[in-house]
Amino acid sequence: MEENNGALPTKVGFWSKFKNFLFQDITVELTPAQQRVEDEINEFLHQEITWQGVKGFLFQEIKF
């Protein structure tokens, strides 16, 4: 027989189930091509933004 050291069994409530569902660990495996695209997107999103770069973009010469 299993010993429970005096602890009473507990009923799992709605919020516990909801929290466990919301914060579950999810593992996604990517193909090498998908990984390459993900790496490029990540690199683009985390590139360093400097005032010189923003200024150069905003005040670039526009020719029609």
C-alpha positions, 0 to 999 in steps of 0.5 A, a space after each residue: 500500500 502506498 504511504 502518503 505521510 498524512 497528506 490528504 488527496 487533493 482535487 485538481 481545480 479548474 484554475 490549476 488545470 488552466 494554468 497547467 495547460 497555458 504554461 505547458 512545455 512545447 517542443 517544436 522540431 524544425 527542418 534545416 531549411 526552417 531553422 535557417 529561416 528562423 535564424 534569419 528572422 531572429 537575426 533581423 529582429 535582434 539587430 542593433 538599432 543606432 541613431 545614425 542608422 535611423 537618421 540615415 533612413 529618415 533623412 535619405 535623399 529620395 529621387 523620383 
